[in-house]
């Protein structure tokens, strides 16, 4: 069986925590200014801290978006430059703090702000492209492909949820293996738009029938599944794994006829022997 490797998911968002921690002295300054009746100090410190928090939120959102894009490159119809916004807000927050709280003149404050913004950009990195690349040409209408991929990824999320809910460790492992296989296949479709024409039945028929069987079994299992039912479900999961492997080879070889035959065979079994 072909080895499937899940896409790597990035994880630089934890560094956004520093943007929450570094400006904490502004909170103390605001409290002290309030104690001594310095309204200007309260206002400047509060605005500066609010801007730093907004920058941290933007960077965190950008990091989460980056992780999603690395896993599913074209799953998002629109992407926003959150990290760039965070860097700009960090620069503005630094300039405001330098001028209003630290008492630097405007030129020095602006220099501090520019340096802080550039530093944030270097530390947290750049954003992914603002929009997903168009998928058209031989694959058909780009919007249709995007919708099909979004639906397929939604089904993949449901398979992962079913795996987490089942008490059987064997079935959990098999479902997670299937999830990794499906994620790899969807990534192949994203990376090579022409694969969509070869995978239309896979996305619209096979994946739908497979998920239907898995969800039926997950509803039956808590009530006590029979040994025969467990055996049938195990056999179906093995068949799904093998079909995913055959799908992968078909995409690599671009063999549409072989792919349609394999999907039709499994679809018939899923309909007839799923959970009768």
C-alpha positions as CSV (number, residue, x, y, z in Angstrom):
1,X,0.0,0.0,0.0
2,X,1.2,3.5,-0.9
3,X,2.4,5.5,2.1
4,X,0.3,8.6,2.8
5,X,1.8,11.5,4.7
6,X,-0.4,14.3,6.0
7,X,0.4,17.9,5.1
8,X,2.4,19.7,7.7
9,X,0.6,22.2,9.9
10,X,2.5,25.3,11.0
11,X,2.4,26.5,14.6
12,X,4.0,29.9,15.0
13,X,1.0,31.4,16.7
14,X,2.3,30.8,20.2
15,X,4.8,33.6,19.7
16,X,1.9,36.1,19.5
17,X,1.7,35.7,23.3
18,X,4.6,38.0,23.6
19,X,2.5,40.9,22.2
20,X,0.2,40.4,25.1
21,X,3.0,40.2,27.7
22,X,5.4,42.9,26.6
23,X,3.0,45.9,27.0
24,X,1.9,44.8,30.5
25,X,3.8,47.8,32.1
26,X,1.3,50.0,30.3
27,X,-1.4,48.6,32.5
28,X,0.6,49.4,35.6
29,X,1.2,52.9,34.2
30,X,-2.5,53.4,33.6
31,X,-3.3,52.4,37.2
32,X,-0.7,54.7,38.6
33,X,-1.8,57.6,36.4
34,X,-5.4,57.0,37.6
35,X,-4.2,57.0,41.2
36,X,-2.4,60.3,40.8
37,X,-5.2,61.9,38.7
38,X,-3.2,62.0,35.5
39,X,-5.9,61.6,32.8
40,X,-3.5,62.0,29.9
41,X,-1.4,59.2,31.3
42,X,-4.4,56.9,31.7
43,X,-5.6,57.7,28.2
44,X,-2.2,57.2,26.5
45,X,-1.4,54.0,28.3
46,X,-4.8,52.5,27.7
47,X,-4.7,53.4,24.0
48,X,-1.2,51.9,23.7
49,X,-2.1,48.7,25.4
50,X,-5.3,48.3,23.4
51,X,-3.3,48.7,20.2
52,X,-0.8,46.0,21.3
53,X,-3.7,43.7,22.2
54,X,-5.3,44.3,18.8
55,X,-1.9,43.5,17.2
56,X,-1.6,40.3,19.1
57,X,-5.1,39.2,18.1
58,X,-4.3,39.9,14.4
59,X,-1.1,38.0,14.5
60,X,-2.8,35.1,16.3
61,X,-5.5,35.1,13.6
62,X,-2.9,35.2,10.9
63,X,-1.0,32.2,12.4
64,X,-4.2,30.2,12.6
65,X,-5.0,31.0,9.0
66,X,-1.5,30.1,7.9
67,X,-1.8,26.7,9.6
68,X,-5.1,26.1,7.8
69,X,-3.6,27.1,4.5
70,X,-0.7,24.8,4.9
71,X,-3.0,21.9,5.5
72,X,-5.6,22.9,2.9
73,X,-4.0,25.3,0.4
74,X,-7.2,26.2,-1.5
75,X,-9.8,25.4,1.0
76,X,-10.3,29.1,1.9
77,X,-12.0,31.2,-0.7
78,X,-10.6,34.4,0.7
79,X,-7.6,35.1,2.9
80,X,-6.8,38.3,4.9
81,X,-3.4,39.8,5.6
82,X,-3.8,39.4,9.4
83,X,-0.1,39.2,10.1
84,X,0.6,42.3,8.1
85,X,-2.2,44.1,10.0
86,X,-0.7,42.9,13.3
87,X,2.8,44.3,12.3
88,X,1.3,47.6,11.4
89,X,-0.7,47.8,14.7
90,X,2.4,46.8,16.7
91,X,4.3,49.7,15.0
92,X,1.5,52.2,15.7
93,X,1.2,51.0,19.3
94,X,4.9,51.4,19.8
95,X,5.0,54.9,18.3
96,X,2.0,56.0,20.4
97,X,3.6,54.6,23.5
98,X,6.9,56.2,22.8
99,X,5.4,59.6,22.1
100,X,2.5,59.7,24.7
101,X,3.8,57.6,27.5
102,X,7.6,57.8,27.3
103,X,7.8,61.4,26.2
104,X,9.9,61.0,23.0
105,X,9.5,63.6,20.3
106,X,7.6,62.7,17.1
107,X,10.6,61.7,15.0
108,X,12.0,59.3,17.5
109,X,8.5,57.8,18.2
110,X,8.0,57.2,14.5
111,X,11.4,55.5,14.3
112,X,10.5,53.3,17.2
113,X,7.3,52.4,15.5
114,X,8.9,51.5,12.2
115,X,11.5,49.4,13.9
116,X,8.8,47.6,15.9
117,X,6.6,47.0,12.8
118,X,9.6,45.6,10.9
119,X,10.6,43.4,13.8
120,X,7.1,42.0,14.1
121,X,7.1,41.2,10.4
122,X,10.4,39.4,10.7
123,X,9.4,37.4,13.9
124,X,5.9,36.4,12.8
125,X,6.5,36.1,9.1
126,X,4.4,37.0,6.0
127,X,0.8,36.1,5.2
128,X,-0.2,33.5,2.7
129,X,-1.6,34.8,-0.7
130,X,-4.7,37.0,-0.2
131,X,-6.8,34.8,-2.4
132,X,-6.7,31.1,-3.2
133,X,-5.3,30.4,-6.6
134,X,-8.0,29.9,-9.3
135,X,-8.8,26.3,-10.2
136,X,-10.1,26.3,-13.7
137,X,-9.2,25.1,-17.2
138,X,-9.4,21.4,-17.6
139,X,-10.8,21.0,-14.1
140,X,-14.0,22.9,-15.0
141,X,-15.5,26.0,-13.3
142,X,-13.3,27.3,-10.5
143,X,-16.2,28.1,-8.2
144,X,-17.5,24.5,-8.6
145,X,-14.1,23.1,-7.7
146,X,-13.8,25.3,-4.7
147,X,-17.3,24.3,-3.5
148,X,-16.5,20.6,-4.0
149,X,-13.3,20.9,-2.1
150,X,-15.0,22.8,0.7
151,X,-17.7,20.1,1.0
152,X,-15.0,17.3,0.9
153,X,-13.0,19.0,3.7
154,X,-16.2,19.3,5.7
155,X,-16.8,15.6,5.3
156,X,-13.2,14.9,6.3
157,X,-13.8,16.9,9.5
158,X,-16.8,14.8,10.3
159,X,-14.8,11.6,9.8
160,X,-12.2,12.9,12.2
161,X,-15.0,13.7,14.7
162,X,-16.4,10.2,14.4
163,X,-12.9,8.7,15.0
164,X,-12.6,10.7,18.2
165,X,-16.1,9.6,19.4
166,X,-15.7,5.8,18.9
167,X,-14.4,3.9,21.9
168,X,-12.7,1.3,19.8
169,X,-9.0,2.1,19.5
170,X,-8.8,-0.1,16.4
171,X,-11.6,1.8,14.6
172,X,-10.2,5.1,15.8
173,X,-6.8,4.2,14.2
174,X,-8.4,3.0,11.0
175,X,-10.6,6.1,10.6
176,X,-7.7,8.4,11.3
177,X,-5.7,6.5,8.7
178,X,-8.5,7.0,6.2
179,X,-8.6,10.7,7.2
180,X,-4.9,11.1,6.4
181,X,-5.4,9.3,3.1
182,X,-8.3,11.5,2.2
183,X,-6.4,14.7,3.2
184,X,-3.5,13.6,0.9
185,X,-5.9,12.9,-2.0
186,X,-7.6,16.3,-1.6
187,X,-4.2,18.0,-1.5
188,X,-3.3,16.3,-4.8
189,X,-6.5,17.6,-6.3
190,X,-5.7,21.1,-5.1
191,X,-2.1,21.0,-6.4
192,X,-3.1,19.7,-9.8
193,X,-6.5,21.1,-10.9
194,X,-6.8,18.5,-13.7
195,X,-7.2,15.8,-11.1
196,X,-10.6,17.2,-10.3
197,X,-12.0,15.7,-13.5
198,X,-10.6,12.3,-12.4
199,X,-12.0,12.7,-8.9
200,X,-15.5,14.0,-9.4
201,X,-17.1,10.7,-8.5
202,X,-14.7,10.2,-5.6
203,X,-15.8,13.5,-4.1
204,X,-19.5,13.4,-4.9
205,X,-20.3,9.7,-4.5
206,X,-17.6,7.6,-2.8
207,X,-16.8,10.0,0.0
208,X,-20.5,10.7,0.7
209,X,-21.4,7.0,0.9
210,X,-18.4,6.2,3.1
211,X,-19.3,9.0,5.6
212,X,-22.9,7.8,5.7
213,X,-21.9,4.3,6.7
214,X,-19.4,5.7,9.3
215,X,-22.1,7.9,10.9
216,X,-24.6,5.1,11.0
217,X,-22.2,2.9,12.8
218,X,-21.2,5.6,15.3
219,X,-24.9,5.9,16.2
220,X,-25.3,2.1,16.6
221,X,-22.1,1.4,18.5
222,X,-23.1,3.1,21.9
223,X,-26.2,0.8,22.0
224,X,-24.0,-2.3,21.7
225,X,-23.0,-3.4,18.2
226,X,-23.0,-7.1,17.5
227,X,-19.9,-9.1,16.6
228,X,-21.2,-9.5,13.1
229,X,-21.8,-5.8,12.7
230,X,-18.3,-5.0,14.0
231,X,-16.8,-7.5,11.5
232,X,-18.8,-5.9,8.6
233,X,-17.7,-2.4,9.7
234,X,-14.1,-3.5,10.0
235,X,-14.2,-5.0,6.5
236,X,-15.7,-1.9,5.1
237,X,-13.0,0.3,6.6
238,X,-10.3,-2.0,5.1
239,X,-12.0,-1.7,1.7
240,X,-12.1,2.1,2.1
241,X,-8.4,2.2,2.9
242,X,-7.6,0.0,-0.1
243,X,-9.9,2.1,-2.4
244,X,-8.1,5.3,-1.2
245,X,-4.8,3.7,-2.1
246,X,-6.2,2.7,-5.5
247,X,-7.6,6.3,-5.9
248,X,-4.1,7.6,-5.2
249,X,-2.5,5.4,-7.8
250,X,-5.2,6.3,-10.3
251,X,-4.5,10.0,-9.9
252,X,-0.8,9.4,-10.2
253,X,-1.3,7.4,-13.4
254,X,-4.3,9.6,-14.5
255,X,-6.3,6.4,-15.2
256,X,-10.0,7.6,-15.2
257,X,-11.5,4.3,-16.3
258,X,-9.9,2.3,-13.5
259,X,-10.9,5.0,-11.0
260,X,-14.6,5.0,-12.0
261,X,-14.7,1.2,-11.8
262,X,-13.2,1.1,-8.3
263,X,-15.5,3.8,-7.0
264,X,-18.6,2.1,-8.5
265,X,-17.7,-1.2,-6.9
266,X,-17.2,0.3,-3.4
267,X,-20.3,2.5,-3.7
268,X,-22.5,-0.5,-4.5
269,X,-21.1,-2.4,-1.5
270,X,-21.6,0.7,0.8
271,X,-25.2,0.9,-0.3
272,X,-26.0,-2.8,-0.1
273,X,-23.9,-4.0,2.8
274,X,-23.3,-0.9,4.9
275,X,-25.3,-1.4,8.0
276,X,-28.3,-3.6,7.1
